[in-house]
Amino acid sequence: MHRLFVALRPPKEMREALTALMGGVPGARWQDDEQLHLTLSFIGEVDRPEADDIASALAAVDGPRPTIALQGAGSFDHKGLVHSIWAGIAPDAGLKQLHDRVNRALLVAGARPEQRAFKAHITLARLGRDAGPITPFLSGIAGLASAPVTLDAFLLFESRIGHNGARYEAIARYPLR
């Protein structure tokens, strides 16, 4: 089985800026450079024929080239328990269109795209029950912002869960015209 997701890879300068912010929350599992991405759609576990169908369907997705810029930060929780800290991405019509086109391609391939509302973000840290307070960290980066950057491709990633968390490998790159 292959655990797949479709994402954008922020440029090196943006990843370096985010990595420099990380720290100061006891017990947080900070993402490393290889893990920093903006998920367009989480697919989940599929077998090899399904993965091939998904890869083929994604090849038909075309533009627009999305523009991403960091904007603010926050956290996600489940039933009141915070599980991740993220950097926000400014709204962009091209990003939303690309998200929608990727999801349509996944439907054509027989995959079920995520049902959650699209919230453009880059996960910075994962938190367990023993993680320290996040409010000081979030207050310190509340004004997070960056210059906009236009991206020219999206990627299909495979996620492998190991003892040290998830490792992501880009298995296909799709240029946007």
Contact map, one row per residue, 1 for C-alpha under 8 A:
111000000000000000000000000000000000000000001111000000000000000000000000000000000000000000000000000000000000000000000000000000000000000000000000000000000000000000000000000000000
111100000000000000000000000000000000000000011111001000000000000000000000000000000000000000000000000000000000000000000000000000000000000000000000000000000000011000000000000000000
111110000000000000000000000000000000000000111100000000000000000000000000000000000000000000000000000000000000000000000000000000000000000000000000000000000000011100000000000000000
011111000000000000000000000000000000000001111100000000000000000000000000000000000000000000000000000000000000000000000000000000000000000000000000000000000001111000000000000000000
001111100000000000000000000000000000001111110000000000000000000000000000000000000000000000000000000000000000000000000000000000000000000000000000000000000001111000000000000000000
000111110000000000000000000000000000001111100000000000000000000000000000000000000000000000000000000001000000000000000000000000000000000000000000000000000111100000000000000000000
000011111000000000000000000000000000111110000000000000000000000000000000000000000000000000000000000000000000000000000000000000000000000000000000000000000111100000000000000000000
000001111100000000000000000000000000111100000000000000000000000000000000000000000000000000000000000000000000000000000000000000000000000000000000000000101110000000000000000000000
000000111110000000000000000000000001110000000000000000000000000000000000000000000000000000000000000000000000000000000000000000000000000000000000000000000110000000000000000000000
000000011111011000000000000000000001110000000000000000000000000000000000000000000000000000000000000000000000000000000000000000000000000000000000000000100000000000000000000000000
000000001111111000000000000000000000000000000000000000000000000000000000000000000000000000000000000000000000000000000000000000000000000000000000000010000000000000000000000000000
000000000111111100000000000000000000000000000000000000000000000000000000000000000000000000000000000000000000000000000000000000000000000000000000000000000000000000000000000000000
000000000011111110000000000000000000000000000000000000000000000000000000000000000000000000000000000000000000000000000000000000000000000000000000000000000000000000000000000000000
000000000111111111000000000000000000000000000000000000000000000000000000000000000000000000000000000000000000000000000000000000000000000000000000010000000000000000000000000000000
000000000111111111100000000000001001000000000000000000000000000000000000000000000000000000000000000000000000000000000000000000000000000000000000000000000000000000000000000000000
000000000001111111110000000000001000000000000000000000000000000000000000000000000000000000000000000000000000000000000000000000000000000000000000000000000000000000000000000000000
000000000000111111111000000000000000000000000000000000000000000000000000000000000000000000000000000000000000000000000000000000000000000000000000000000000000000000000000000000000
000000000000011111111100000000000000000000000000000000000000000000000000000000000000000000000000000000000000000000000000000100000000000000000000000000000000000000000000000000000
000000000000001111111100000000111000000000000000000000000000000000000000000000000000000000000000000000000000000000000000000000000000000000000000000000000000000000000000000000000
000000000000000111111100000000000000000000000000000000000000000000000000000000000000000000000000000000000000000000000000000000000000000000000000000000000000000000000000000000000
000000000000000011111110000000000000000000000000000000000000000000000000000000000000000000000000000000000000000000000000000000000000000000000000000000000000000000000000000000000
000000000000000001111111000001000000000000000000000000000000000000000000000000000000000000000000000000000000000000000000000100000000000000000000000000000000000000000000000000000
000000000000000000001111100101000000000000000000000000000000000000000000000000000000000000000000000000000000000000000000000000000000000000000000000000000000000000000000000000000
000000000000000000000111110000000000000000000000000000000000000000000000000000000000000000000000000000000000000000000000000000000000000010000000000000000000000000000000000000000
000000000000000000000011111100000000000000000000000000000000000000000000000000000000000000000000000000000000000000000000000000000011110010000000000000000000000000000000000000000
000000000000000000000001111100000000000000000000000000000000000000000000000000000000000000000000000000000000000000000000000000000011100000000000000000000000000000000000000000000
000000000000000000000000111110000000000000000000000000000000000000000000000000000000000000000000000000000000000000000000000000110111000000000000000000000000000000000000000000000
000000000000000000000010111111000000000000000000000000000000000000000000000000000000000000000000000000000000000000000000000011110011000000000000000000000000000000000000000000000
000000000000000000000000001111100000000000000000000000000000000000000000000000000000000000000000000000000000000000000000000011100000000000000000000000000000000000000000000000000
000000000000000000000110000111110000000000000000000000000000000000000000000000000000000000000000000000000000000000000000000111000000000000000000000000000000000000000000000000000
000000000000000000100000000011111111000000000000000000000000000000000000000000000000000000000000000000000000000000000000001111000000000000000000000000000000000000000000000000000
000000000000000000100000000001111111000000000000000000000000000000000000000000000000000000000000000000000000000000000000000000000000000000000000000000000000000000000000000000000
000000000000001100100000000000111111000000000000000000000000000000000000000000000000000000000000000000000000000000000000000000000000000000000000000000000000000000000000000000000
000000000000000000000000000000111111000000000000000000000000000000000000000000000000000000000000000000000000000000000000000000000000000000000000000000000000000000000011000000000
000000000000000000000000000000111111100000000000000000000000000000000000000000000000000000000000000000000000000000000000000000000000000000000000000000000000000000000011000000000
000000001100001000000000000000111111110000000000000000000000000000000000000000000000000000000000000000000000000000000000011100000000000000000000000000000000000000000000000000000
000000111100000000000000000000000011111000000000000000000000000000000000000000000000000000000000000000000000000000000000011000000000000000000000000000000000000000000000000000000
000000111100000000000000000000000001111100000000000000000000000000000000000000000000000000000000000000000000000000000001111000000000000000000000000000000000000000000000000000000
000011110000000000000000000000000000111111000000000000000000000000000000000000000000000000000000000000000000000000000001110000000000000000000000000000000000000000000000000000000
000011110000000000000000000000000000011111000000000000000000000000000000000000000000000000000000001001000000000000000101000000000000000000000000000000000000000000000000000000000
000011100000000000000000000000000000001111100000000000000000000000000000000000000000000000000000001001100000000011000000000000000000000000000000000000000000000000000000000000000
000111000000000000000000000000000000001111110000000000000000000000000000000000000000000000000000000000000000000011000000000000000000000000000000000000000000000000000000000000000
001111000000000000000000000000000000000011111100000000000000000000000000000000000000000000000000000000000000001111000000000000000000000000000000000000000000000000000000000000000
011110000000000000000000000000000000000001111100000000000000000000000000000000000000000000000000000000000000000000000000000000000000000000000000000000000000000000000000000000000
111100000000000000000000000000000000000000111110000000000000000000000000000000000000000000000000000000000000000000000000000000000000000000000000000000000000000000000000000000000
111100000000000000000000000000000000000000111111011000000000000000000000000000000000000000000000000000000000000000000000000000000000000000000000000000000000000000000000000000000
110000000000000000000000000000000000000000001111111000000000000000000000000000000000000000000000000000000000000000000000000000000000000000000000000000000000000000000000000000000
110000000000000000000000000000000000000000000111111100000000000000000000000000000000000000000000000000000000000000000000000000000000000000000000000000000000000000000000000000000
000000000000000000000000000000000000000000000011111110000000000000000000000000000000000000000000000000000000000000000000000000000000000000000000000000000000000000000000000000000
000000000000000000000000000000000000000000000111111111000000000000000000000000000000000000000000000000000000111000000000000000000000000000000000000000000000000000000000000000000
010000000000000000000000000000000000000000000111111111100000000000000000000000000000000000000000000000000000000000000000000000000000000000000000000000000000000000000000000000000
000000000000000000000000000000000000000000000001111111110000000000000000000000000000000000000000000000000000000000000000000000000000000000000000000000000000000000000000000000000
000000000000000000000000000000000000000000000000111111111000000000000000000000000000000000000000000000000000100000000000000000000000000000000000000000000000000000000000000000000
000000000000000000000000000000000000000000000000011111111100000000000000000000000000000000000000000000001100111000000000000000000000000000000000000000000000000000000000000000000
000000000000000000000000000000000000000000000000001111111110000000000000000000000000000000000000000000000000000000000000000000000000000000000000000000000001000000000000000100000
000000000000000000000000000000000000000000000000000111111111000000000000000000000000000000000000000000000000000000000000000000000000000000000000000000000000000000000000000000000
000000000000000000000000000000000000000000000000000011111111100000000000000000000000000000000000000000001101100000000000000000000000000000000000000000000000000000000000000000000
000000000000000000000000000000000000000000000000000001111111100000000000000000000000000000000000000001001100000000000000000000000000000000000000000000000000000000000000000001000
000000000000000000000000000000000000000000000000000000111111100000000000000000000000000000000000000000000000000000000000000000000000000000000000000000000000000000000000000001000
000000000000000000000000000000000000000000000000000000011111110000000000000000000000000000000000000000001000000000000000000000000000000000000000000000000000000000000000000000000
000000000000000000000000000000000000000000000000000000001111111000000000000000000000000000000000000011001000000000000000000000000000000000000000000000000000000000000000000000010
000000000000000000000000000000000000000000000000000000000001111100000000000000000000000000000000010010000000000000000000000000000000000000000000000000000000000000000000000000011
000000000000000000000000000000000000000000000000000000000000111111000000000000000000000000000100010000000000000000000000000000000000000000000000000000000000000000000000000000011
000000000000000000000000000000000000000000000000000000000000011111000000000000000000000000000110110000000000000000000000000000000000000000000000000000000000000000000000000000011
000000000000000000000000000000000000000000000000000000000000001111100000000000000000000000000110010000000000000000000000000000000000000000000000000001111000000000000000000000011
000000000000000000000000000000000000000000000000000000000000001111110000000000000000000000011110010000000000000000000000000000000000000000000000000001110000000000000000000000000
000000000000000000000000000000000000000000000000000000000000000011111000000000000000000000010110000000000000000000000000000000000000000000000000000111100000000000000000000000000
000000000000000000000000000000000000000000000000000000000000000001111100000000000000000011010010000000000000000000000000000000000000000000000000000111100000000000000000000000000
000000000000000000000000000000000000000000000000000000000000000000111110000000000000000011000000000000000000000000000000000000000000000000000000111110000000000000000000000000000
000000000000000000000000000000000000000000000000000000000000000000011111000000000000001111000000000000000000000000000000000000000000000000000001111100000000000000000000000000000
000000000000000000000000000000000000000000000000000000000000000000001111100000000000001111000000000000000000000000000000000000000000000000000011110000000000000000000000000000000
000000000000000000000000000000000000000000000000000000000000000000000111110000000000001110000000000000000000000000000000000000000000000000001111100000000000000000000000000000000
000000000000000000000000000000000000000000000000000000000000000000000011111000000000111100000000000000000000000000000000000000000000000001001111000000000000000000000000000000000
000000000000000000000000000000000000000000000000000000000000000000000001111100000000111100000000000000000000000000000000000000000000000001000100000000000000000000000000000000000
000000000000000000000000000000000000000000000000000000000000000000000000111110000111110000000000000000000000000000000000000000000000000000000000000000000000000000000000000000000
000000000000000000000000000000000000000000000000000000000000000000000000011111000111110000000000000000000000000000000000000000000000000000000000000000000000000000000000000000000
000000000000000000000000000000000000000000000000000000000000000000000000001111111111000000000000000000000000000000000000000000000000000000000000000000000000000000000000000000000
000000000000000000000000000000000000000000000000000000000000000000000000000111111110000000000000000000000000000000000000000000000000000000000000000000000000000000000000000000000
000000000000000000000000000000000000000000000000000000000000000000000000000011111000000000000000000000000000000000000000000000000000000000000000000000000000000000000000000000000
000000000000000000000000000000000000000000000000000000000000000000000000000011111100000000000000000000000000000000000000000000000000000000000000000000000000000000000000000000000
000000000000000000000000000000000000000000000000000000000000000000000000000011111110000000000000000000000000000000000000000000001000000000000000000000000000000000000000000000000
000000000000000000000000000000000000000000000000000000000000000000000000001111011111000000000000000000000000000000000000000000100000000000000000000000000000000000000000000000000
000000000000000000000000000000000000000000000000000000000000000000000000001111001111100000000000000000000000000000000000000001110000000000000000000000000000000000000000000000000
000000000000000000000000000000000000000000000000000000000000000000000000001110000111110000000000000000000000000000000000001111100000000000000000000000000000000000000000000000000
000000000000000000000000000000000000000000000000000000000000000000000000111100000011111000000000000000000000000000000000001111100000000000000000000000000000000000000000000000000
000000000000000000000000000000000000000000000000000000000000000000000000111100000001111100000000000000000000000000000000111110000000000000000000000000000000000000000000000000000
000000000000000000000000000000000000000000000000000000000000000000000111110000000000111110000000000000000000000000000000111100000000000000000001000000000000000000000000000000000
000000000000000000000000000000000000000000000000000000000000000000000111110000000000011111000000000000000000000000000001110000000000000000000000000000000000000000000000000000000
000000000000000000000000000000000000000000000000000000000000000000011111000000000000001111100000000000000000000000000001110000000000000000000000000000000000000000000000000000000
000000000000000000000000000000000000000000000000000000000000000000011110000000000000000111110000000000000000000000000001000000000000000000000000000000000000000000000000000000000
000000000000000000000000000000000000000000000000000000000000000000000000000000000000000011111010000000000000000000000001000000000000000000000000000000000000000000000000000000000
000000000000000000000000000000000000000000000000000000000000000001110000000000000000000001111111000000000000000000000000000000000000000000000000000000000000000000000000000000000
000000000000000000000000000000000000000000000000000000000000000001000000000000000000000000111111100000000000000000000000000000000000000000000000000000000000000000000000000000000
000000000000000000000000000000000000000000000000000000000000001111100000000000000000000000011111110000000000000000000000000000000000000000000000000000000000000000000000000000000
000000000000000000000000000000000000000000000000000000000000000111110000000000000000000000111111111000000000000000000000000000000000000000000000000000000000000000000000000000000
000000000000000000000000000000000000000000000000000000000000000000000000000000000000000000011111111100000000000000000000000000000000000000000000000000000000000000000000000000000
000000000000000000000000000000000000000000000000000000000000000100000000000000000000000000001111111110000000000000000000000000000000000000000000000000000000000000000000000000000
000000000000000000000000000000000000000000000000000000000000011111000000000000000000000000000111111111000000000000000000000000000000000000000000000000000000000000000000000000000
000000000000000000000000000000000000000110000000000000000000000000000000000000000000000000000011111111100000000000000000000000000000000000000000000000000000000000000000000000000
000000000000000000000000000000000000000000000000000000000000000000000000000000000000000000000001111111110000000000000000000000000000000000000000000000000000000000000000000000000
000000000000000000000000000000000000000000000000000000000000110000000000000000000000000000000000111111111000000000000000000000000000000000000000000000000000000000000000000000000
000001000000000000000000000000000000000110000000000000000100100000000000000000000000000000000000011111111100000000000000000000000000000000000000000000000000000000000000000000000
000000000000000000000000000000000000000010000000000000000000000000000000000000000000000000000000001111111110000010000000000000000000000000000000000000000000000000000000000000000
000000000000000000000000000000000000000000000000000000000000000000000000000000000000000000000000000111111111000000000000000000000000000000000000000000000000000000000000000000000
000000000000000000000000000000000000000000000000000001001101100000000000000000000000000000000000000011111111100000000000000000000000000000000000000000000000000000000000000000000
000000000000000000000000000000000000000000000000000001001100000000000000000000000000000000000000000001111111111110000000000000000000000000000000000000000000000000000000000000000
000000000000000000000000000000000000000000000000000000000000000000000000000000000000000000000000000000111111111110000000000000000000000000000000000000000000000000000000000000000
000000000000000000000000000000000000000000000000000000001000000000000000000000000000000000000000000000011111111000000000000000000000000000000000000000000000000000000000000000000
000000000000000000000000000000000000000000000000010011001000000000000000000000000000000000000000000000001111111000000000000000000000000000000000000000000000000000000000000000000
000000000000000000000000000000000000000000000000010001000000000000000000000000000000000000000000000000000111111100000000000000000000000000000000000000000000000000000000000000000
000000000000000000000000000000000000000000100000010001000000000000000000000000000000000000000000000000000111111110000000000000000000000000000000000000000000000000000000000000000
000000000000000000000000000000000000000000100000000000000000000000000000000000000000000000000000000000000110011111000000000000000000000000000000000000000000000000000000000000000
000000000000000000000000000000000000000011100000000000000000000000000000000000000000000000000000000000100110001111100000000000000000000000000000000000000000000000000000000000000
000000000000000000000000000000000000000011100000000000000000000000000000000000000000000000000000000000000000000111110000000000000000000000000000000000000000000000000000000000000
000000000000000000000000000000000000000000000000000000000000000000000000000000000000000000000000000000000000000011111000000000000000000000000000000000000000000000000000000000000
000000000000000000000000000000000000000000000000000000000000000000000000000000000000000000000000000000000000000001111100000000000000000000000000000000000000000000000000000000000
000000000000000000000000000000000000000000000000000000000000000000000000000000000000000000000000000000000000000000111110000000000000000000000000000000000000000000000000000000000
000000000000000000000000000000000000000100000000000000000000000000000000000000000000000000000000000000000000000000011111000000000000000000000000000000000000000000000000000000000
000000000000000000000000000000000000000000000000000000000000000000000000000000000000000000000000000000000000000000001111100000000000000000000000000000000000000000000000000000000
000000000000000000000000000000000000011100000000000000000000000000000000000000000000000111100000000000000000000000000111110000000000000000000000000000000000000000000000000000000
000000000000000000000000000000000000011000000000000000000000000000000000000000000000011110000000000000000000000000000011111000000000000000000000000000000000000000000000000000000
000000000000000000000000000000000001111000000000000000000000000000000000000000000000011110000000000000000000000000000001111100000000000000000000000000000000000000000000000000000
000000000000000000000000000000100001110000000000000000000000000000000000000000000001111000000000000000000000000000000000111111000000000000000000000000000000000000000000000000000
000000000000000001000100000001100001000000000000000000000000000000000000000000000001111000000000000000000000000000000000011111000000000000000000000000000000000000000000000000000
000000000000000000000000000111100000000000000000000000000000000000000000000000000001110000000000000000000000000000000000001111100000000000000000000000000000000000000000000000000
000000000000000000000000000111100000000000000000000000000000000000000000000000000011100000000000000000000000000000000000001111110000000000000000000000000000000000000000000000000
000000000000000000000000001110000000000000000000000000000000000000000000000000000111100000000000000000000000000000000000000011111110000000000000000000000000000000000000000000000
000000000000000000000000001100000000000000000000000000000000000000000000000000000010000000000000000000000000000000000000000001111110000000000000000000000000000000000000000000000
000000000000000000000000000000000000000000000000000000000000000000000000000000001000000000000000000000000000000000000000000000111110000000000000000000000000000000000000000000000
000000000000000000000000001000000000000000000000000000000000000000000000000000000000000000000000000000000000000000000000000000111111000000000000000000000000000000000000000000000
000000000000000000000000111100000000000000000000000000000000000000000000000000000000000000000000000000000000000000000000000000111111100000000000000000000000000000000000000000000
000000000000000000000000111100000000000000000000000000000000000000000000000000000000000000000000000000000000000000000000000000000111110000000000000000000000000000000000000000000
000000000000000000000000110000000000000000000000000000000000000000000000000000000000000000000000000000000000000000000000000000000011111100000000000000000000000000000000000000000
000000000000000000000000100000000000000000000000000000000000000000000000000000000000000000000000000000000000000000000000000000000001111111000000000000000000000000000000000000000
000000000000000000000000000000000000000000000000000000000000000000000000000000000000000000000000000000000000000000000000000000000000111111100000000000000000000000000000000000000
000000000000000000000000000000000000000000000000000000000000000000000000000000000000000000000000000000000000000000000000000000000000111111110000000000000000000000000000000000000
000000000000000000000001100000000000000000000000000000000000000000000000000000000000000000000000000000000000000000000000000000000000011111111000000000000000000000000000000000000
000000000000000000000000000000000000000000000000000000000000000000000000110000000000000000000000000000000000000000000000000000000000011111111100000000000000000000000000000000000
000000000000000000000000000000000000000000000000000000000000000000000000000000000000000000000000000000000000000000000000000000000000001111111100000000000000000000000000000000000
000000000000000000000000000000000000000000000000000000000000000000000000000000000000000000000000000000000000000000000000000000000000000111111110000000000000000000000000000000000
000000000000000000000000000000000000000000000000000000000000000000000001100000000000000000000000000000000000000000000000000000000000000011111111000000000000000000000000000000000
000000000000000000000000000000000000000000000000000000000000000000000001110000000000000000000000000000000000000000000000000000000000000001111111000000000000000000000000000000000
000000000000000000000000000000000000000000000000000000000000000000000011100000000000000000000000000000000000000000000000000000000000000000011111100000000000000000000000000000000
000000000000000000000000000000000000000000000000000000000000000000000111100000000000001000000000000000000000000000000000000000000000000000001111110000000000000000000000000000000
000000000000000000000000000000000000000000000000000000000000000000001111000000000000000000000000000000000000000000000000000000000000000000000011111000000000000000000000000000000
000000000000010000000000000000000000000000000000000000000000000000001110000000000000000000000000000000000000000000000000000000000000000000000001111100000000000000000000000000000
000000000000000000000000000000000000000000000000000000000000000000001100000000000000000000000000000000000000000000000000000000000000000000000000111110000000000000000000000000000
000000000000000000000000000000000000000000000000000000000000000000111100000000000000000000000000000000000000000000000000000000000000000000000000011111000000000000000000000000000
000000000010000000000000000000000000000000000000000000000000000000111000000000000000000000000000000000000000000000000000000000000000000000000000001111100000000000000000000000000
000000000000000000000000000000000000000000000000000000000000000011110000000000000000000000000000000000000000000000000000000000000000000000000000000111110000000000000000000000000
000000010100000000000000000000000000000000000000000000000000000011110000000000000000000000000000000000000000000000000000000000000000000000000000000011111100000000000000000000000
000000000000000000000000000000000000000000000000000000000000000011000000000000000000000000000000000000000000000000000000000000000000000000000000000001111100000000000000000000111
000000010000000000000000000000000000000000000000000000000000000010000000000000000000000000000000000000000000000000000000000000000000000000000000000000111110000000000000000011110
000001111000000000000000000000000000000000000000000000000000000000000000000000000000000000000000000000000000000000000000000000000000000000000000000000111111000000000000000011110
000001111000000000000000000000000000000000000000000000000000000000000000000000000000000000000000000000000000000000000000000000000000000000000000000000001111100000000000011111000
000111100000000000000000000000000000000000000000000000100000000000000000000000000000000000000000000000000000000000000000000000000000000000000000000000000111110000000000011110000
000111100000000000000000000000000000000000000000000000000000000000000000000000000000000000000000000000000000000000000000000000000000000000000000000000000011111000000001111100000
011110000000000000000000000000000000000000000000000000000000000000000000000000000000000000000000000000000000000000000000000000000000000000000000000000000001111100000001111000000
011110000000000000000000000000000000000000000000000000000000000000000000000000000000000000000000000000000000000000000000000000000000000000000000000000000000111110000111100000000
001000000000000000000000000000000000000000000000000000000000000000000000000000000000000000000000000000000000000000000000000000000000000000000000000000000000011111000111000000000
000000000000000000000000000000000000000000000000000000000000000000000000000000000000000000000000000000000000000000000000000000000000000000000000000000000000001111111110000000000
000000000000000000000000000000000000000000000000000000000000000000000000000000000000000000000000000000000000000000000000000000000000000000000000000000000000000111111110000000000
000000000000000000000000000000000000000000000000000000000000000000000000000000000000000000000000000000000000000000000000000000000000000000000000000000000000000011111000000000000
000000000000000000000000000000000000000000000000000000000000000000000000000000000000000000000000000000000000000000000000000000000000000000000000000000000000000011111100000000000
000000000000000000000000000000000000000000000000000000000000000000000000000000000000000000000000000000000000000000000000000000000000000000000000000000000000000011111110000000000
000000000000000000000000000000000000000000000000000000000000000000000000000000000000000000000000000000000000000000000000000000000000000000000000000000000000001111011111000000000
000000000000000000000000000000000110000000000000000000000000000000000000000000000000000000000000000000000000000000000000000000000000000000000000000000000000001111001111100000000
000000000000000000000000000000000110000000000000000000000000000000000000000000000000000000000000000000000000000000000000000000000000000000000000000000000000111100000111110000000
000000000000000000000000000000000000000000000000000000000000000000000000000000000000000000000000000000000000000000000000000000000000000000000000000000000000111000000011111000000
000000000000000000000000000000000000000000000000000000000000000000000000000000000000000000000000000000000000000000000000000000000000000000000000000000000011110000000001111110000
000000000000000000000000000000000000000000000000000000000000000000000000000000000000000000000000000000000000000000000000000000000000000000000000000000000011110000000000111110000
000000000000000000000000000000000000000000000000000000100000000000000000000000000000000000000000000000000000000000000000000000000000000000000000000000000011100000000000011111000
000000000000000000000000000000000000000000000000000000000000000000000000000000000000000000000000000000000000000000000000000000000000000000000000000000001111000000000000011111100
000000000000000000000000000000000000000000000000000000000110000000000000000000000000000000000000000000000000000000000000000000000000000000000000000000001110000000000000000111110
000000000000000000000000000000000000000000000000000000000000000000000000000000000000000000000000000000000000000000000000000000000000000000000000000000011100000000000000000011111
000000000000000000000000000000000000000000000000000000000000111110000000000000000000000000000000000000000000000000000000000000000000000000000000000000011100000000000000000001111
000000000000000000000000000000000000000000000000000000000000011110000000000000000000000000000000000000000000000000000000000000000000000000000000000000010000000000000000000000111
